[in-house]
Amino acid sequence: MELSKFDLSGRVAVVTGAASGIGRATAVGLAGLGAAVGCVDLGGSDLEGVAAEIKRSGGKGLAVAVDVTDRTGLDGAVQRIEGDLGPVSAAVNAAGIANAERGEVMPSTQWQKVIDVDLTGVFFSCQAEASSMFRAGGGSIVNIASMSARIANRGLYQAHYNAAKAGVVQLGRSLAWEWADRGIRVNSVSPGYTKTPMTQRPEQANAMEGYAKETPLARNAVPDDIVGPVAFLLSEAASFVTGIDLLVDGGFTIW
């Protein structure tokens, strides 16, 4: 295989949730592999900071503030990225939130907010990104799911989050077949426990050391651990890969 198949030079990528955590590491990592990156996140986040970091490293980065639950806003964001950087041919949807409450007392508003951001927001993002990819003749989308799509996390009361991430995996499979004949591959990556601002919330932060001990590779992931698998799925090296969910969990789910 030619190593050039892993190169993302000349590609234009959209990364949602780009201001922090896995999204930020991915945006910076894709730029380092040659992609021009449209960085999407909420206004008031460190969105300009990640775009500036990309530019300091000699890459092309554009910050676009939008809420992923805003379908019309996402269309505008992708159109701006397309206008400034070129046709979109790669996308990573990493925007997400998490919190916890026991299932029997979880308010409907708490359930709905997580579903809206973590599942519907991914769907809306895929729709907006695919509209540019259709015009460009194809592309690749990677949605960030979670190993929580496959397991119930001991000690974490997050039925809404787990359900949303399972939905993200099945969404990827569904769109993969729908869009295959138009040149778009859709996959998901499911990280294990990863050291990000999200996992530092009170109900999880104190348990992270225990999770590391329960992981065969004996540590938690850091955001950079997720970048390589994502970049592979976006690249031509994965040209015959679509509709899969790639676990990146240090072996946590093997037992």
PyMOL commands that set and color helices and strands:
alter all, ss='L'
color gray80, all
select helices_A, chain A and resi 3-6+21-32+47-56+71-85+108-136+147-149+159-182+198-200+202-205+208-214+224-234+236-238+252-254
alter helices_A, ss='H'
color red, helices_A
select strands_A, chain A and resi 12-16+36-41+61-65+90-93+139-144+184-191+245-248
alter strands_A, ss='S'
color yellow, strands_A
deselect
rebuild
show_as cartoon
